[in-house]
């Protein structure tokens, strides 16, 4: 199981900035110190190539981002001050998910110790998200011919509005978001399947909603690849969360979802997503649990594996042909598409 990181790209933030930059390096160190991953499984993320970025984002926005020409309003919406270091990290974060996607297609499961930047739209960044790594990876997987259908399963407490908007007219990508109804963003986009949870929802309500949503998503999406946005901000300790999951409940979320996906032989790409607990060590511990569960599912000890340029792995059915994948307090909604008639 391979994991890609970009925390070596430090970005300057003003004192008191709310973004928990330190959690990324802390998680990488915890993965090593607790033996969840070995050093050979951790690799620095390469920057996403410009053509892959431009397959998702508008050229004018990308140029302004790269050259430091975003205006004050755009930077405020993004949530970060501009710097060359910030650009390097944003490209590496997107590149990490791209690298992890290639690895997952070869080996079954891999991930990025960053990413999940689901608020980035085609022409603007938002909510600490400059480039939408999920969309970049999904677009690459489809364009390369590695897969024909992708499921983006977004379990961050905030709706994946950017991802939903980017794939609103793309029938090969199914977006599913399980999030807090009253949380950011105030104006939601329409995912293929949205499940909104009321403030204060706890473990049992959340897990019941997840089970129903995942089964519906798998049935409708028939994916050959799953991008997993595993934000840990549904925790009760999260200062931006508004839900009330316990660490045990969040672990059950990952155990259920990842086991279900892997039982279907689906390649899974982990991305980190949000986590803003106070203290931040609670978020790091929750992310660590996600990766421990994934590592156990991948099988250990893991070999270094083939190179990043190896031929993609495809899930297979028993016949040897490529696989197509095979009521709570939540409020599920679906985006009507031609898929619904199939």
Backbone torsions as a table, in degrees:
resi	resn	phi	psi	omega
1	UNK	NA	122.0	-178.7
2	UNK	-101.3	146.4	177.3
3	UNK	-134.1	136.8	-178.7
4	UNK	-111.8	143.6	-175.8
5	UNK	-133.0	156.2	177.2
6	UNK	-136.2	15.9	-177.3
7	UNK	-70.6	-10.3	175.3
8	UNK	-73.2	-11.9	173.0
9	UNK	-91.2	89.0	-179.5
10	UNK	-76.1	139.7	178.1
11	UNK	-119.8	139.3	-179.6
12	UNK	-77.0	126.4	177.0
13	UNK	-123.9	146.0	178.7
14	UNK	-66.5	152.8	179.5
15	UNK	-57.6	134.4	179.5
16	UNK	85.9	2.4	178.4
17	UNK	-61.7	136.0	-172.0
18	UNK	-76.5	-12.1	-176.4
19	UNK	-72.3	129.4	-175.2
20	UNK	-82.7	69.2	-174.0
21	UNK	-59.8	-32.2	-175.2
22	UNK	-70.5	-15.0	-174.8
23	UNK	-68.0	-25.4	-174.5
24	UNK	-71.2	-48.8	176.4
25	UNK	-66.4	-36.6	179.5
26	UNK	-63.3	-39.2	178.7
27	UNK	-66.5	-43.9	179.8
28	UNK	-59.8	-43.1	178.9
29	UNK	-65.7	-37.5	179.1
30	UNK	-67.3	-39.1	177.3
31	UNK	-59.0	-39.5	178.9
32	UNK	-74.9	-48.2	-174.3
33	UNK	-67.2	-29.6	179.4
34	UNK	-95.7	3.9	173.7
35	UNK	73.7	18.2	177.8
36	UNK	-71.0	-41.0	174.5
37	UNK	-129.2	151.9	175.3
38	UNK	-95.4	162.7	-175.2
39	UNK	-57.7	-36.9	-176.9
40	UNK	-70.3	-15.0	179.1
41	UNK	-86.2	-12.8	-178.1
42	UNK	-100.2	126.3	-175.0
43	UNK	-135.4	140.9	177.0
44	UNK	-66.4	136.9	-179.8
45	UNK	-73.0	139.0	173.4
46	UNK	-86.7	149.4	179.3
47	UNK	-64.4	142.5	177.0
48	UNK	-62.5	133.0	178.3
49	UNK	-64.2	146.8	-177.6
50	UNK	-57.8	-41.3	178.1
51	UNK	-59.7	-36.3	178.2
52	UNK	-67.4	-38.4	177.7
53	UNK	-65.7	-43.4	-177.7
54	UNK	-72.8	-14.9	173.4
55	UNK	-69.9	-14.0	-177.7
56	UNK	-118.1	-43.5	-172.9
57	UNK	-106.7	149.5	179.2
58	UNK	-66.8	145.3	-176.2
59	UNK	-62.3	-39.8	-178.2
60	UNK	-62.4	-42.5	178.7
61	UNK	-66.2	-45.3	-178.3
62	UNK	-63.0	-42.6	178.9
63	UNK	-61.7	-44.9	178.8
64	UNK	-62.9	-38.7	178.1
65	UNK	-64.9	-47.6	-176.6
66	UNK	-67.6	-34.4	-174.0
67	UNK	-98.2	3.0	177.5
68	UNK	73.2	34.5	-178.1
69	UNK	-111.8	18.3	172.8
70	UNK	-70.9	137.7	-178.6
71	UNK	-78.8	175.7	-175.2
72	UNK	-60.4	-41.4	-180.0
73	UNK	-64.4	-40.3	179.6
74	UNK	-65.5	-40.7	178.7
75	UNK	-68.0	-37.0	177.7
76	UNK	-63.6	-42.7	178.7
77	UNK	-65.5	-37.7	177.8
78	UNK	-67.3	-42.5	177.6
79	UNK	98.8	3.1	-179.8
80	UNK	-128.8	147.2	166.7
81	UNK	-74.1	149.8	-179.4
82	UNK	-80.8	142.9	170.4
83	UNK	-159.5	160.1	177.4
84	UNK	-63.6	-34.2	177.2
85	UNK	-63.6	-38.5	177.8
86	UNK	-63.0	-41.6	178.5
87	UNK	-63.0	-44.3	178.5
88	UNK	-58.8	-42.7	-178.9
89	UNK	-69.4	-40.3	179.1
90	UNK	-61.3	-42.6	178.1
91	UNK	-66.8	-39.4	178.9
92	UNK	-68.4	-37.4	178.0
93	UNK	-61.3	-45.2	176.8
94	UNK	-66.8	-38.7	178.8
95	UNK	-66.0	-32.2	178.0
96	UNK	-62.5	-40.4	178.1
97	UNK	-70.4	-34.3	175.6
98	UNK	-63.7	-46.6	176.9
99	UNK	-61.2	-43.1	-179.5
100	UNK	-65.2	-33.0	177.8
101	UNK	-65.3	-44.9	175.8
102	UNK	-59.5	-42.8	-179.3
103	UNK	-65.7	-41.8	-179.6
104	UNK	-64.9	-36.3	178.1
105	UNK	-67.6	-24.7	176.6
106	UNK	-84.9	-41.3	-166.0
107	UNK	-117.1	-13.9	177.9
108	UNK	110.3	-38.6	179.9
109	UNK	-154.2	136.9	178.6
110	UNK	-160.5	174.7	-177.4
111	UNK	-163.8	175.6	-179.3
112	UNK	-121.0	128.1	177.5
113	UNK	-82.4	36.7	175.3
114	UNK	-164.1	-154.8	174.1
115	UNK	75.9	-165.8	-171.6
116	UNK	76.4	28.1	-172.8
117	UNK	-84.1	71.4	-167.4
118	UNK	-83.7	-3.5	178.3
119	UNK	-92.0	-6.5	179.9
120	UNK	-75.8	126.7	178.7
121	UNK	-99.0	-179.0	-177.6
122	UNK	-60.8	-39.7	-170.6
123	UNK	-121.5	11.8	175.5
124	UNK	-161.9	153.4	172.8
125	UNK	-95.5	159.3	-177.3
126	UNK	-160.5	148.8	171.1
127	UNK	53.9	46.7	-179.7
128	UNK	70.1	18.0	-178.0
129	UNK	-122.6	113.2	-178.7
130	UNK	-94.0	-44.6	179.5
131	UNK	-126.4	136.8	-176.1
132	UNK	-86.5	94.7	-176.7
133	UNK	-63.4	-34.0	179.3
134	UNK	-63.1	-45.1	-179.7
135	UNK	-68.6	-40.0	179.4
136	UNK	-61.6	-44.3	-179.6
137	UNK	-68.2	-42.3	179.7
138	UNK	-63.6	-43.5	179.6
139	UNK	-63.2	-39.9	177.8
140	UNK	-63.8	-45.6	-177.4
141	UNK	-60.3	-39.6	177.9
142	UNK	-71.8	-45.2	-176.9
143	UNK	-67.1	-29.5	-179.8
144	UNK	-78.7	-12.8	-176.4
145	UNK	83.0	5.5	-178.9
146	UNK	-65.4	-36.6	179.4
147	UNK	-141.9	165.8	178.2
148	UNK	-113.2	-17.0	-178.9
149	UNK	-144.6	138.3	-176.0
150	UNK	-128.8	138.1	170.3
151	UNK	-108.9	126.5	171.4
152	UNK	-104.5	108.3	-178.3
153	UNK	-100.4	110.0	-171.5
154	UNK	-110.0	109.3	-177.3
155	UNK	-111.0	14.8	171.3
156	UNK	-64.2	152.8	-179.8
157	UNK	-69.7	-17.7	178.4
158	UNK	-101.6	136.1	-177.9
159	UNK	-61.0	141.8	178.3
160	UNK	-81.6	69.2	-172.3
161	UNK	-67.3	-40.2	-179.7
162	UNK	-63.8	-45.1	179.4
163	UNK	-62.6	-43.8	179.3
164	UNK	-60.6	-44.2	-178.9
165	UNK	-66.6	-40.1	-178.1
166	UNK	-64.0	-31.2	-176.7
167	UNK	-111.3	23.5	-177.4
168	UNK	-59.6	-31.5	-178.2
169	UNK	-114.2	16.4	-178.7
170	UNK	-105.8	104.4	-175.2
171	UNK	-73.2	-15.7	-179.2
172	UNK	-83.7	-9.8	178.5
173	UNK	-116.9	125.0	178.5
174	UNK	-108.0	122.0	-179.8
175	UNK	-103.7	129.1	178.8
176	UNK	-129.1	124.9	-176.8
177	UNK	-128.3	124.1	174.9
178	UNK	-111.1	113.7	-167.2
179	UNK	-152.1	172.7	174.9
180	UNK	-76.9	127.7	-175.9
181	UNK	-60.0	-41.3	-173.2
182	UNK	-95.6	8.9	-177.3
183	UNK	-93.5	174.4	177.5
184	UNK	-57.7	142.2	-2.5
185	UNK	-81.7	152.5	-179.9
186	UNK	-63.0	-38.7	177.8
187	UNK	-104.0	108.4	-177.2
188	UNK	-81.2	147.6	167.4
189	UNK	-86.5	174.5	-179.4
190	UNK	-103.6	106.5	171.7
191	UNK	-75.8	168.3	172.1
192	UNK	-62.1	-33.9	174.8
193	UNK	-144.2	115.0	175.7
194	UNK	-110.6	133.6	174.2
195	UNK	-125.4	108.0	-179.7
196	UNK	-95.9	131.1	-178.6
197	UNK	-109.0	138.7	179.3
198	UNK	-71.1	156.6	176.1
199	UNK	-51.7	141.2	175.4
200	UNK	83.1	2.5	178.7
201	UNK	-59.5	133.8	-177.9
202	UNK	-104.8	-165.9	-171.6
203	UNK	-55.8	-52.7	-170.6
204	UNK	-68.7	-42.8	177.7
205	UNK	-63.2	-41.6	-179.6
206	UNK	-63.5	-47.1	-175.4
207	UNK	-68.5	-34.9	175.6
208	UNK	-64.9	-41.8	178.1
209	UNK	-64.7	-41.1	179.8
210	UNK	-62.7	-45.8	-178.2
211	UNK	-59.4	-46.1	179.7
212	UNK	-65.1	-44.1	-176.9
213	UNK	-65.6	-42.5	-177.0
214	UNK	-66.0	-40.3	178.3
215	UNK	-64.0	-41.6	178.0
216	UNK	-64.5	-41.6	-178.8
217	UNK	-65.5	-43.7	179.9
218	UNK	-64.7	-39.9	179.7
219	UNK	-64.2	-42.3	-176.1
220	UNK	-83.6	-35.0	-175.3
221	UNK	-80.2	-35.6	-174.6
222	UNK	46.9	56.1	-170.0
223	UNK	-78.3	160.0	170.1
224	UNK	-113.2	-4.3	179.2
225	UNK	-155.1	140.5	178.3
226	UNK	-124.0	126.5	170.9
227	UNK	-99.8	121.0	-169.6
228	UNK	-108.3	109.9	175.7
229	UNK	-92.1	100.4	-171.2
230	UNK	-102.3	47.2	177.8
231	UNK	-52.8	142.3	-178.9
232	UNK	-103.5	15.5	180.0
233	UNK	-78.4	0.3	166.6
234	UNK	-70.8	-7.2	179.8
235	UNK	-59.8	145.0	176.9
236	UNK	-61.5	-27.6	-178.5
237	UNK	-79.6	-6.1	-175.0
238	UNK	-77.6	129.4	-175.5
239	UNK	-76.2	-11.7	176.5
240	UNK	-114.7	11.0	-166.8
241	UNK	-88.2	-54.9	-178.4
242	UNK	76.1	-6.5	170.9
243	UNK	-97.7	-178.0	-170.8
244	UNK	-138.7	41.6	178.5
245	UNK	-75.1	144.6	172.5
246	UNK	-86.1	163.0	174.4
247	UNK	-56.3	-36.1	178.8
248	UNK	-67.0	-40.3	178.0
249	UNK	-64.8	-39.2	178.2
250	UNK	-66.7	-38.2	176.1
251	UNK	-62.8	-39.1	176.8
252	UNK	-64.4	-35.8	175.2
253	UNK	-55.7	-53.0	-176.7
254	UNK	-67.8	-40.3	179.5
255	UNK	-61.0	-45.0	-179.4
256	UNK	-66.7	-53.5	-173.5
257	UNK	-64.7	-48.8	-176.7
258	UNK	-67.6	-39.3	177.2
259	UNK	-63.6	-40.8	-179.9
260	UNK	-63.8	-43.7	-179.5
261	UNK	-66.6	-44.3	-178.6
262	UNK	-70.9	-27.5	178.0
263	UNK	-65.5	-24.5	175.2
264	UNK	-88.0	3.5	179.9
265	UNK	73.6	22.2	-176.4
266	UNK	-86.2	132.8	171.5
267	UNK	-65.5	137.6	-176.7
268	UNK	-126.3	132.5	176.4
269	UNK	-111.1	118.0	178.5
270	UNK	-85.8	134.7	168.3
271	UNK	-127.7	154.1	-166.9
272	UNK	-76.8	-48.4	-176.9
273	UNK	69.6	-162.9	-171.8
274	UNK	-81.3	163.6	176.8
275	UNK	178.1	107.2	-170.5
276	UNK	-131.8	38.0	-178.1
277	UNK	-68.3	156.4	175.0
278	UNK	-123.5	107.0	7.1
279	UNK	-79.5	159.6	-175.0
280	UNK	-66.4	-19.2	178.0
281	UNK	-59.7	-26.8	177.3
282	UNK	-67.4	-37.3	175.8
283	UNK	-68.6	-42.7	178.7
284	UNK	-59.1	-43.7	179.5
285	UNK	-62.4	-38.7	179.7
286	UNK	-68.6	-43.7	175.0
287	UNK	-60.0	-41.2	179.6
288	UNK	-59.2	-40.7	178.5
289	UNK	-63.4	-41.9	176.6
290	UNK	-55.6	-47.1	-177.7
291	UNK	-71.0	-32.5	176.3
292	UNK	-63.9	-43.4	178.0
293	UNK	-62.4	-45.3	-179.9
294	UNK	-63.1	-41.3	-179.8
295	UNK	-63.6	-39.5	177.5
296	UNK	-64.5	-38.6	178.5
297	UNK	-69.3	-32.5	179.8
298	UNK	-72.6	-22.3	-176.3
299	UNK	92.2	134.8	-179.0
300	UNK	-135.7	154.3	-3.1
301	UNK	-71.8	146.9	-179.4
302	UNK	-88.7	145.5	173.8
303	UNK	-82.8	160.7	176.5
304	UNK	-57.3	-27.6	175.7
305	UNK	82.2	173.6	-179.2
306	UNK	-73.1	172.3	179.9
307	UNK	-71.0	164.5	-179.1
308	UNK	-64.5	-13.9	-178.1
309	UNK	-99.9	10.8	-179.8
310	UNK	-67.6	162.2	-179.3
311	UNK	-65.5	134.9	-177.5
312	UNK	-61.9	143.2	173.6
313	UNK	-84.8	141.7	177.7
314	UNK	-123.5	137.0	175.3
315	UNK	-63.1	145.8	-176.8
316	UNK	-125.7	148.7	173.2
317	UNK	-88.0	177.2	179.7
318	UNK	-61.9	-27.0	-179.6
319	UNK	-81.2	-7.5	178.8
320	UNK	92.8	-0.2	177.8
321	UNK	-89.0	156.7	179.5
322	UNK	-58.3	133.6	-179.5
323	UNK	-77.2	142.8	173.0
324	UNK	-102.0	12.6	179.0
325	UNK	86.5	123.2	179.1
326	UNK	-87.1	NA	NA
327	UNK	NA	125.4	-171.0
328	UNK	-120.2	-167.8	175.8
329	UNK	-79.8	2.1	-179.5
330	UNK	-77.6	164.6	-179.5
331	UNK	-124.0	87.8	-177.9
332	UNK	-76.7	138.1	172.8
333	UNK	-135.0	152.6	-178.0
334	UNK	-129.2	146.1	174.4
335	UNK	-85.5	122.7	180.0
336	UNK	-68.9	130.0	176.6
337	UNK	-141.4	174.4	177.6
338	UNK	-64.9	-20.6	179.6
339	UNK	-61.2	-31.1	-175.2
340	UNK	-64.2	-21.1	-178.1
341	UNK	-86.6	-5.8	-175.8
342	UNK	-82.8	NA	NA
